[in-house]
Amino acid sequence: MNGAAKGAIVGGVLLAMVGGAGYGVYALVGDSGQGRGEDGGTTVRAEKGSGPVSEKEAAQTAKAFLAAWAAGDARAAGDLTNNVQAAQTAVADYQAKAYVSKAVITPGTQTGTTIPFAVAAEVTYEGVTKPLAYESKLTVVRGLTSGKPLVDWQPAVIHPQLGKDEKLRAGAPAAPPVKAVDRSGEELTAEKYPSLRPVLDQLRQTYGGKVGGKAGAELWIEPAAQDAPKRTLLTLVEGEPSTLKTTLDAAVQAAAEKAVARYPESSVVAVKPSNGHILAVANNRKDGFNAAMQGTRAPGSTMKIVTSAMLLDRGKAAADKPAECTKEASWGGRTFHNLDNFELPGATFATSFAKSCNTAFIKQIDDVKDDAALSKEAREVFGIGLDWKTGIKSTDGKVPVSSGAEAAAAYIGQGQITMNPLNIASVTATARSGQFHQPLLVAADLDGRTVATAERRMKPSVQQQLVQMMRLTATSGTAAQVMRSVGGSDKGAKTGSAEVDGAGSPDSWFTGYSGDVAAAAMVEGGGHGGDAAGPIVAAVLNS
């Protein structure tokens, strides 16, 4: 083989793209009798069959597909998949729009009908060439109408980070790079703080063209959603970044990253009660979704902070007054229970809050006599649903007006209530300070964003009782074990667990404050509040 055609021979297969910007010599030698000459022609002898695809059929189809891809034959590659048009476009774009000038595709060890492979490529744009290496895989299935063995087409075949309707692109991006720094000027990078990657990508998309800087050249993933940020895979030419100051705190962020790493599918947010500044955002999720700020899950008993504020606000409860906590309570034709059917004879409202007694809250509905009461309190005092503009994409909490059994469920953070850790951290911050401060990750005056303001402050008497109840929860209630590790005396908390239909274990929720830091965490399927989310919040508060 001469220097113009480098490749790799594995299992009798040579797959290579060669020379400059074009595709050249390719040879396939295998027991299937398939072959490709230098003229680029393809012969595929996949035959119609029935039943599961055999390993031999899968191997032959995979070799033929990888060969066509390696040779830049988009038509042939597409015909070997169960989504001809999508595969044909992706293979054609690999050279034309991702600017891959050379690649060696090396198949790995087959497992059933799945064939892994490694790609060693080069991306060339305007005279600059950089290496790109990654691993992916493909699976062969039986065509529904043709009966032929075909590659089950997924964008991830071309690159493992590609999702549905996403594309691989290279060139000069529209948004110049930004150098994001924390509130003290320390640089925040995805390498040092991995779960900040989606946040940093959004900051670049939103502010890259507003704070100066000069674009370079990159290979990136073009998202399916028009307003979603591009994800850089490879920097070809360094741009000139501008500095963007955020409200994040590097030390708190580091603690948050370390804490969520212990629990799969976990998220946490920390904010300053005195001004709403977001100090940390961290996620540990397989899907890379920023659930900390965009999630929509039932918050469980952490919602009792808002419910308590409403009951105190309307004079239907008081921290030191009795609140009947029975094993069960019925409303709207549905019966609600406490965890393990516990009861607290003679309990005060503060104790029922601290021990997270569901029935003590549900029994208050008849006294309130207003289906919109909880929704009003959430919006007017806690700012829930006021279209927060934090500086990046975030999702507002949802507390819809409900009646009957749905209203009872809402009082304990179930039903139609949806929140994320950002929302609940803000709820705790509002309870701690007595006033809603819309969470911010980037100062609003940078781009003239309108910051949401609540209709009214929390009544001082309500705030005092709420803080008293949260402190009791942290010292002798359901959060005591977790909060014991948090230093200082000025601390409070609330636990929560939310049942999710079809899930084997409830979502774990926990929120707490210590001094001028409030945090909330959620772990999908994590169990009770103190089991998983609690230790995450404690670690962040201790930072």
Protein Blocks (a to p, Z undefined) as FASTA:
>chain_A
ZZklgcddeehiacddeehjbccddddddfkopacdfkopacdfbdcdedjddfklmmmm
mmmmmmmmmnopaklmmmmpcblklmmmmmmmmmmmnopabdcddddddehjaccddddd
dddeehiacdddddddddddddfklopacddddfklmpmkbcehiacdedjdfbdcdddd
dfkopacdfklmmmlmmmmmmmmmmmmmmngcjdddddddddfblkbccddfbdfbdcdd
dddddfbdfklmmmmmmmmmmpghiacddddfknopafbdcdddfklpafklmgccdekj
mlmmmmmmmmmmnopacfkbccdddfbdceehiacddehhiacehiafklmmmnopaklm
mmmmmmnopaklmmmmmmmmnopoiapafhpacddddddddehjllmmmmnopajbccdf
klmmmmmmmmmnopacdddfbdfklnopacdddfbdcdfklmmmmmmmmmmmmmmmmklm
mmmmpgcjbdcddddddddehiabdcddddddehjadcddddehkbpfklmmmmmmmmmm
mZZ
